[in-house]
Amino acid sequence: MEKTTVARMIARMCAGNGVKHAFGVPGGGSSLDLIEAFRAEGIAFHLCRTETGAVLMAAADAELRNGFGVAVVTQGPGAASAMNGLAHGALDRAPVLFISDGWTPRQVTFDTHQVFDQRAMSGPVVKASGRLESDDPAVELVSLVRAMFTAPWGPAHIELTGENAGREVGARDFSRIAQEPAPAGAHGDAAGLLRGAKRPVLIVGLEARAHGVPEKLLALAERLRCPVFPTYKAKGVLSDESPWVIGHFTGGAAERDCIAEADLIVLCGLDPVELIGRPWPYTAPVIDIALRRHPVHYVEPAAGCYGALSPSIDLLLDACPDSGWAEDGLAGHKRRMRERLAYPDGGKGVSPQQVVECAMETAGKERPAITVDAGAHMFSAMAFWQARLPSTALISNGLATMGYALPAGIATALNAEDRRTIVFTGDGGLLMCAGELVTAAQACRRLCIIVFNDSSLSLIALKQANRGLESAGVGWRPVDFAGMARALGLRAWAATTRDEYVRALSEAFQEDRPCLIDVRVDPAGYGRQAGALRG
């Protein structure tokens, strides 16, 4: 029987499931065996500057491919540093195969240096974990991968010792491991509810990004001729330029005027983790189409269809009523929602809305992919950037962690080298992962990082002001991000006016290497914008 090592077995399984990139910060143990095994299987290993950044890159890679990503770290401080990335994978439903080095039973009889229970630490945020130490580690490995694709999707942890990584085992060829369909289930008469509705609304969530589902949803929206509200995670599942897409659903105030007119609300792949934590304000009955029935939800549905989404959408396609929505009325709702979220001009610097719209205008017919960080700038980035395709607008939403956009942008750029990627990040978020600028300079081509620079944690400053507190602990001295970027190998510009910013965009979009534009933005309108969005 042909033999191979455990490390090579892992690499073969990854390659057989479409993995082209792995991310990490190696140590001296199993990670070195894995890097060599990845090389042999044609998987590029990208040296990152932080373990959390590596896991966030792997999570974005998973979303982009509708598969799983791979992150590799050393034991002890490496595994501990990765936990924020794993928490993102858990709450944003991103399957990440997280592989940390570990200690053998013999080692822990005498060594306490850096030693702690890594699997206990990762346990609350992973779907499963293992050490691949059985006589047939391939069975364990397949089980871990399948666990990642059990709804809700999420990461798995392999603690792999250097000794085990080099252990010889029976070789196996891995074909693509099928994503396990969620158990089917239903309650209530979803089709009957839809037949009786005159003004239904579709709310589309992250589960709708699965292969084949966007096309089904487009057909459903066109038959119903009704308003569609994607969540942030579902941005681009239906084009933002569609007449049916009114705006985003966050659980806040901006969308309420339109949805309040509905006599039926259809949730398509909505995961409650996507919403901002406000009571459900609507009285219309709800149909819930999801991979599973979520044990904690904002609303008790009148009917539910659980399991793979496509068959449930097919059921509704055969029950579409004549629309009671007027197209000019939908256009009015779309216009008013945009006006509600508009950023007031008149302050110093460039407005966040201008930052987004000028980037889109400069790109022209090319519509780059974007990644968006947590912070007040995300209101404008998500509202005014028009995504046309699924998986072309990535954001951390379930965890909503800062420091996400740059790592996610790196993964996006690596997956689409023929297409430009734009990173929309706040200054605070970039400072949390600034070392990954070196990763971008080393690994990427057509990547443009746009920094909303106002020297403040603006969203936290808003909350502080809303409580009537004095401003303290939420600002810092201005940072020269353009100078920082140049020192780390990127081309960079600073802009304090709209004209300077547009000139910088025009030059940056001609570059075939990573660039950064440091834009001095006016934070004065964030409060009004946040109030319009969230209430």
N, C-alpha and C positions, 0 to 999 in steps of 0.2 A: 504494500500500500504506500502511495506517495506520502511523504511527510512534509510538513511546513511548521513554522513557528506560530505561536499564538498571536504575536504582533502582525505577522504576514496574513494570518487568517482574518484579523480585524480589517486590515487594509483591503483585502480581496472583497470582503463583504461590503465595505464602503464603496469601492469602485463599482461593484455589481449593482449598487443602488443609486448610481448617478452622481456620486460625490466627486467633485473635481478639485476642491480646495479644502484644506484643513488649516486651523488657526491655533496659535498657542504661544506659550512661553515655556520652553523645555527646561528640564533639570538634567541630572546625570543618570537617571534610571531608565524606566520603561519608555519615556518619551523619546529617547534617542533611537531605540529599536523601532518605534512607531514611525519616526521621521524617515528612516531608511526604508521601512516597509511601504510607506506611502509613495516614496520616490519610485520604488520598483513597480508599483501599480499605476503610475501616471497621475498621482494626486499631488498637487503642489502644496507644500507646507509653508505658511506665511508666519514669519516671526513677528509677534505683536509686542507692544511695549507694556501692556497690562493684561492680567488674566481676565478681568471683567470685560475689557475690550475684545479679547479673543472670543469669549462666549457670546457677546453681542453680535460679533461678525458671524459666528456660526448660526445664531438664531435668525439673522437676516438672510443668510444663505438658505436656511430651511424654508423661510417664507417665500423667497424668490423662486425656488424650485418645486415647491409643494412636496418637499421630501424632508430629510433630516440633515442637519449640519454637524460638524465635528470640531471639538475643541480639546486641546491637550495641554496639561499643566503638570508641574512637579507636585510632590507631596507637601504637606504642612502649609507654609505661607502661600504657596501657589494655589492650592485648593481653597484656602480661606479667602483669598483675594477674588476668587471667581464667583462668590455667592450671589452678588448683585446681578450678574449676568444670568445665573441659573434661575433666580427669582423672576427675572423678566421672561425667560423661557417658559416658566410655569404659568404666569398670569397672562402672558400674551400668546399662549398656546403654540409655542414653537418647539418642535422636537430637536433636541441637541444631544448628540452622543458625547458626553463629557467624560474624558478619560484622565484620571489623575494617577500619579505614581503612588505606591503604598509601601507597607512594611510586611515582611514575612513574619510568621509566628516566631521564628527563631530570633529575628531582630528585636522584637518587642520584649524579649526576656532580659535584654541587657541595655537597650537603647531607649532613652526618653527624649532625646533631642528632637524638637519639632513634632513630636508624636502626639496625636489626638485622634479621636474617632471621627474620621472624615465622612464616613457613610451616615453616621448619626447626624452630623451637621447638615449634609445635603438632603437627608431624608424628607423633611417637610416640603421640599420644592422639586423633587424628582418623582417620576412615575414608578421607577424600579431601580435597583442597584445590584451589582454582583462583582465577583472577583475572577470569574472564568477559570476556576481552579479544578473543575471536575474532569473526569476522564474524557468527556465529550463537550468541550467548551463551545463548540459551534451551536449546540442546542441552547445553551445559556445565552449566547449572543443573539440568536434569532428571537428568543423570548424577550430580551431587553428591547430590541428594536420594535417588536410588536406592541410592547407596553407603551412605547412612546406614541403610537398611533391609536391607542385606545382613548376614546373621548372622555374628558377633554385632553387634547394632545399636549405633550410636554417633554421635558428632558429625562434622560436616564444616565446613571453614573456607573462607570466601570473603574474600580480601584485595581490597578494592574501593577504588580511588582516587577522589578527588573528581572528577577529570577523567572517569573512566570511568562514574561514577554518573550523570552528566548526558548521556552519549553517546546519541544517538538511534539506535534499532534498529527492526527490524520488530516490530510489535505481535503478540502471541499471547495467545489465551485459554487459560488453564490449567485443565483439569479435575483432579480428584484423581489424583495419581500413585500408581499401584497399588504396594503393598508387594510386592517381588519374593519369590515363594515360594522357600524354601531348596531346593537340589537334593535330590531324594529319594534315599534309600539305605537299605539294611537289611542286617543279618547275623544269623544264628541264627534260631531258631523262637520268636518272642516269644509267639505265640498258644499254641503247644504247651507252653511253660514255664508259662504262666498256667493252662491247663487242668489241669496236674498239680499245682498248688499247693493247699494247704489253708489256709495262713495268710499270704496276701500282705499287704504294706504298701505304701501309696502315699506317695511323697515328692514334693511339688509345688513347683516353682521358678518363677522370674520369667518364663520364656517362656510360662507358662500364663495370663498375664494377657491374652493376645491375644483379640480379639473372637471369641465363640462357644465358646472353650475351657472357661471355667468351667462352663458348662451341661453340656458333655460329661463333664467330670470329676465333677460331681455325680452324673450317671447311672452312671458307672463305680463310684464309691464306694458308691452305694446297691445296686448289683448285687453287688458283692464283700462288702459289709457288713464292711469291714475298717478298720484304723487309717489315718488320713491325717495326714501331718505337712507343713504348708506351711513353706517358708523365710520369713525375715523379709520378703523382697521379694514373696512370694506371699500375705502375710497378707490375708485377706478373699476370696481367690479362691473358697474354700469358707468359709461362715460359721464363725467360731470357736465359735458356739453349737451347731453340728452335733454329734450324738453320735459321728460318725466322726472328727472333728478332735480329736486327743489333745493336741497342743501343737506347738511349732515345732521344726523340724530345723535345727540350726546346725553339725552335725559335732562337737558336744560330748558331754557325759555325760548330760544330763538325759533325753534320749530313748532311751537305750540299753536300759533294761530291757524296754520294749515291743518295740523293733525286733529285739532279740536273739531273741525268740520267733518271728520270721517265718521262713518257708521260701522266700520270694521277695520281693525288693525291686524295686518299679517306680518308676523316676525319671520324672516327668512334667514336662518343661521345666526341669529343674534345670541351672543353669549353675555349674560348679565355683567360679567367682569368689565365689559366695555363702557359701562355707563358711569356717571359721575356721583351717584349716591344721593339722589333726590327721590322723594315719594312719587309714585306713578300718578300723574294728574288726569288721566283720560278715563272716560266712562264707557267708551265703545268696546264691544267684545273683541277678544284677541284670539287669533289662530297662531299657534307656536309651531314652526317647522324647524327642527334642530336635530343635531346628531344624537342628543340624549335629552331627557327631561332634567333640567337643572334643579338641584335640590333647594337652592336659594335663588329666588327670583323676585323681581319687582311687581309682578302681576300674576294672577291666577288665570291661565288661559281657558277660554270656553271650549276650545278644541285643540288637540295637539297631534302632530305627526312626527315620530322620532325614528332615527336611523339615517341612512343615506338621503341627502336632500333631493337629488334628481327625481326619484320616483314620487316623492310627495309633491313636488312642483308639477309633475305630469298630471297628478290627480286634480290639482287646481286648474290646470290649463283647460281641462274639459268642463270646468264649471264657471267659466268667466261670464259675468253678467254684462249687459250694456252699461257703458260708463255714464255716471251722473256728473262727472267732472267736465267743465268747459275748458278747452285749451287756453283761452285767454285768461281764465281764472287761474290756471296753473302758472302761466307766465307771470301773472301779477304776484302770486305767492313767491315765486323764485326771485323776482326783482325786489320785493319788499324784504325778503330775508337777507339778500345781499346788502341792501341799504341799511338794514338794522345792524349788520356786522361791520359796516364801513368804518375805517379808522379816521378820526377827525384830523384834518391838516391844520397848519398854522403854528406849529411849534418849531423848535430848533432841530436841525438834522433832517434825515430822510424818514418818512413815515414807514412803519412796517408793511403797510399795504403796498406802498410804492416799491419797497424792496422786492416783494413777491411779483407784482405785476410787471415791473421793468425787466425782471429776469425772464418772465414768460414771453414778453414782447421781443426781447433781444434774441431769444432762441428761435423765434419765427416758426416755420413749419416743423422743425425738429422740436419734439416735446420731451425734454429730458425726464428721467426718473428723478424723484426727490426723496430725501430722508429728512425727517423733522424731529427736532429735540423737544423735550418738555420745557415749558416756560411760556411767558405771555406772548412771545412771538408766534407760537403755534396757532393762535387764533387767526391771524392773518394768513399764515402759510397754508393752513387747511381750508380756509374759506375762499381764498382768492386764486389759489393754484388750481388749474383745470386738468385733472388727470383723465386720460382717455382709455387706459387699459388697466387690467388687474395687476397688482404687485408692482406698480410704478410709483407708489407713494407709501413709504414705510414710516411708522411712528410707534413708539412705546406707549401703550395706552392702558393695558391692564395693570402694569406696574407704574407706568408713566415716569420712568427714571430719566434724570438728566444724564448727559454723557453718552446718549444713545446714537445721535444722528451721525457723528463722524465714523464710528465703527460700522454702522449699518451702511453708510455711504461707500466705505471701502469695499464691503462685500458686494454691494450693488454694482460698483464699477468693475469689479473682477468678473462678475457674471455677464456683463454687457459692455465689452471693451469698445464695440463699434458705436456706442450710444453715450451721450454725455450724462453724467449724474451730478445733481446739485444737492449739497448738504445745507440745510437751513438750520443754523444753530445759534443759540444765545451765547453770550460771552461766558456766563457761569457754566453752562454745559460744556463748552469747549475747554475751559480751564480744568475740568474734571478728567479730561482724557487727552490733554494736549500732546502727550507723548506719541499718540497714534498719528499725529501729523507726519512723523518719521516713517511710520508704516505706510501711509498714503504715498509719500514721496518715493518710497522704495518699490511699492507694488502696483500702483495705479497709473492710469493714463488720463482719460478725459473726466477728471473729477474737479468740480468747482465748489469750494467751501465758502459760504456766505455767512458772515458773523454779524448778528444784530447786537451792536455794541452800545450799551447804555450804562455800563459800570454798576450794575445792580441786579439783584435777584428780583426782577420786577413783579413777578406774580406773588411772591412772598411779601414784597413791599406793599402791594395792594391789600393783602389780607391784614397786614399790620395797620395800615391807614384805616381800613374799614372797622377796626376795633378801637379806633381813636387813640392809638398809641403813637408815641414819638418815633421817628425814623431812627433805627439803630440796628446794627448787626446785619444789614442786608445790602451793603454797598462796599465798593473798594476803589482804590485809585485806578484811573484809566490805564488800560493795558494796550500796548502797541502790538496787536495781533499780526499786522502785516510784517513788522520787523521780526517777530518771533517766527513766522512762517518762512521768511527768507532765510533765516539762520538755520532752519531745519530742512532746507532743500526745495521749497516751493517757490513759485513766482507769486508775488502778492502786491496788492494795491490797498490804499486807504482812501475812503470817500467820506466827505462831510456834507456834500450837496447831491441833489439828484443828478445834475449834469456830470459830476465827477464819477458817480456810481455807474451811470450808463456808459461812460467811456471805459471804465474798468471792465464792465461786463463784455463790451464789444471786444476788448483785447483778450480777456480771459477765454472767451468762447472760440478764439482762434488757436488757442494753445492745445497741444497734444500731451500735456503733462499736468499734474495736479497744481491747482491755483487756489489762492485765498483772497477774498475781498472783505476788508474790515470796514463795515459801514456804521457810521455814527448815527444812531436812530433816536427819534424823539419818543420818550416813554409816556408823554402826557395823556395820550388818549387810551391807554390800556384799561383804565378803570371803566370808562364808558363802554368799551368794547366787551369787557368781561361781563359787565352787568347785562348787556343785550344778549349775550350768549347764554349765560347761566342763570340770570335772574337774581 
